[in-house]
Amino acid sequence: MKRITVEVRVQGAVKRDEQAKVYVSYAPALRLYSQGNTQDQAIEALKSAIGLYLKVAYQENIFEKTLRRNGFLLTASPEAAEPVDNTITVLEEMGFTRSFDVPAALSLASPQAA
């Protein structure tokens, strides 16, 4: 069986929503939100949401289109990607006080022999 894993790392942030009495997590690069009763639950929910988002995009044969729509471009290496300096500012303006990296992976397998 052949296997490949696509690893992604996006920036996320979390803030308290006093009106809803939950913590809200957000990944601006994919425009995804999630929530939890604690900061850790909100972060874990966001990790899960990102993994499901990538899985469904692949299953629906729109993985590349989805990433391009969200501003992602192919680079020669992770180090070659230009950093986005305005992400932190935008998150702060939206009231997010804690930011973090969100690792996610999409594992694919082929039943054909390697």
C-alpha positions as CSV (number, residue, x, y, z in Angstrom):
1,M,0.0,0.0,0.0
2,K,1.3,3.5,-0.9
3,R,0.8,6.2,1.7
4,I,1.3,10.0,1.8
5,T,0.7,12.5,4.5
6,V,0.1,16.2,3.8
7,E,1.1,18.2,6.8
8,V,-0.1,21.8,7.3
9,R,0.5,24.4,10.0
10,V,-1.7,27.4,10.2
11,Q,-1.9,30.1,12.8
12,G,-4.9,30.1,15.1
13,A,-6.1,32.4,17.9
14,V,-8.5,32.1,20.8
15,K,-10.6,34.6,22.8
16,R,-13.4,34.5,25.4
17,D,-16.9,35.4,24.1
18,E,-18.6,36.6,27.3
19,Q,-22.0,36.8,25.7
20,A,-22.0,33.1,24.7
21,K,-19.9,32.1,27.7
22,V,-17.5,30.1,25.6
23,Y,-14.0,30.4,24.1
24,V,-13.9,31.0,20.4
25,S,-10.9,29.8,18.3
26,Y,-10.2,31.0,14.8
27,A,-7.9,30.1,11.9
28,P,-7.8,33.1,9.6
29,A,-5.9,31.4,6.8
30,L,-8.8,29.0,6.3
31,R,-11.6,31.2,7.7
32,L,-12.6,28.6,10.2
33,Y,-14.0,29.1,13.7
34,S,-14.7,26.7,16.5
35,Q,-15.4,26.9,20.2
36,G,-15.1,25.2,23.6
37,N,-15.8,25.7,27.3
38,T,-12.1,26.2,27.9
39,Q,-9.2,27.6,25.9
40,D,-7.8,24.1,25.5
41,Q,-11.1,22.7,24.3
42,A,-11.5,25.5,21.8
43,I,-8.0,24.9,20.4
44,E,-8.6,21.1,20.1
45,A,-12.0,21.8,18.4
46,L,-10.2,24.1,15.9
47,K,-7.6,21.4,15.2
48,S,-10.4,18.9,14.5
49,A,-12.2,21.4,12.3
50,I,-9.1,22.0,10.2
51,G,-8.5,18.3,9.8
52,L,-12.1,17.7,8.7
53,Y,-12.0,20.7,6.4
54,L,-9.0,19.3,4.6
55,K,-10.4,15.8,4.5
56,V,-13.7,16.9,3.0
57,A,-12.0,19.2,0.5
58,Y,-9.9,16.2,-0.7
59,Q,-12.9,13.9,-0.8
60,E,-14.9,16.4,-2.8
61,N,-12.0,16.8,-5.3
62,I,-11.7,20.5,-4.4
63,F,-8.5,20.4,-2.3
64,E,-6.4,22.6,-4.6
65,K,-9.3,25.0,-5.4
66,T,-10.0,25.4,-1.6
67,L,-6.4,26.1,-0.8
68,R,-6.0,28.6,-3.7
69,R,-9.3,30.3,-2.7
70,N,-7.8,30.9,0.7
71,G,-4.7,32.5,-0.7
72,F,-2.3,29.5,-0.6
73,L,0.4,29.2,-3.3
74,L,2.9,26.5,-4.1
75,T,6.4,27.3,-2.8
76,A,9.7,25.4,-3.3
77,S,10.0,24.8,0.4
78,P,8.3,25.9,3.7
79,E,11.1,28.4,4.2
80,A,10.5,30.0,0.8
81,A,7.0,31.1,1.8
82,E,6.6,34.8,2.5
83,P,5.4,35.4,6.1
84,V,2.1,37.3,6.5
85,D,2.9,40.2,8.8
86,N,-0.6,41.5,9.2
87,T,-2.2,38.4,10.7
88,I,-1.3,39.2,14.3
89,T,-2.6,42.8,13.9
90,V,-5.9,41.6,12.4
91,L,-6.4,39.0,15.2
92,E,-5.7,41.7,17.9
93,E,-8.2,44.0,16.2
94,M,-10.8,41.2,16.4
95,G,-10.2,40.8,20.1
96,F,-8.1,37.6,20.0
97,T,-5.6,37.7,22.8
98,R,-3.7,34.4,22.4
99,S,-2.3,33.0,19.1
100,F,-0.8,29.6,18.4
101,D,0.3,27.3,15.6
102,V,-2.2,24.6,14.6
103,P,-0.7,21.5,13.1
104,A,-2.9,19.3,11.0
105,A,-2.3,16.3,8.7
106,L,-4.2,14.7,5.8
107,S,-3.2,11.0,5.5
108,L,-3.9,9.4,2.1
109,A,-3.4,5.8,1.1
110,S,-3.6,3.9,-2.2
111,P,-4.5,0.2,-2.2
112,Q,-2.0,-0.4,-4.9
113,A,1.4,-1.8,-4.0
114,A,4.3,0.6,-3.8
